[in-house]
Each structure stands twice: as structure tokens, then as C-alpha cells.
Amino acid sequence: MADGTTQDEFRAHLDTYTSFSKLVLFAVLWVILLLSSMALGLVAHIGILSLLLGVGGTIVLLIAFAVLG
């Protein structure tokens, strides 16, 4: 009986770890996207492309993580 609860706890822990890992990956990718968009807008003076990259990239990230998750 103790073996069954250990297996259940391990699966729950593995699911939590996987979900948290995906969340951290999404956050890191979004910050990189945000910083690159800011660099394009502020340093390169390409505001429209920066806006499109930021908004489009965010939407693509959300869809990709929703579909692949």
C-alpha cells in the first residue's frame, strides 16, 4: 500500500516539476522577446517592426505553449 502512494506522489511531483519547467521556459523566452523588441525600438529606431515583433511574438509564444503543452 505504501508503494502505491509513493508512486502517486512521484507522478504528482513529476507533473508539477514539468509544469513549472514549462512556465520558466515561457518566462525566459518572453523576456528575451521583450528585450529584443525594446532594442529594435529604442536603439535601431524601428518602432513599427518592434511593435509587430513584440505583439506577434507574444501571440506565437502563447499559441505554441498552448498547443505543445
N, C-alpha and C positions, 0 to 999 in steps of 0.2 A: 504494500500500500504506500509506503514511504517512497518507493521507487517511482510510482505514478505521479505523485505530487512533485517530485524533483524534476521529472520530465516536463510537466506542465509549467513549472516555474522557469525552467530553462527556455522553453519555447516563448513564454511571455517576455523574458529578458531579451532574447534574441530579436523578437519583433520590436521591442522598444528601442533597442540599440540600432536596428536597421532604420527605423523611422527617424530617430534623432540624427543619424548619419546623413540621411537624405535632406533633412532640414538644414543641417550645417552646410552641406554642399550647395544647396539652393542659395543660402545667405551669402556664401563666398562668391558664387558666380554672379549674383545680383550686385554685390558691392563692386566687383571688377567691371561689370557693365556700367554701373553708375559712374565710376571714376573715369572710365574711358569716354563716356558721353560728356562728362564735365570737361575733360581735357580737350575734346573736339570743339566744344562750345566756347570755352574761355581762352584757350591758347591758340587754337587754329582758326578761330573766328568763323566756324562753320555751324552756325546756330541751328539751322533747319535740319541739316543732316544729323546733328547731335540729338535733337528732339525726336526725330524719326527713329534713330538707333535706340534711344532710351525707351521710348514707348513700345516700339516694335519688339525690341529685345526682351522687355519685361513680359509682354504677352506671349512670346515664343517660349520663354522660360516657364511661365505658368502652365502653358498647354503641355509642354514636354514633360514636366514633372507630374502633371495630372494623368497623362496618358501612360507614361512609363512607370508610374508609381503603383 
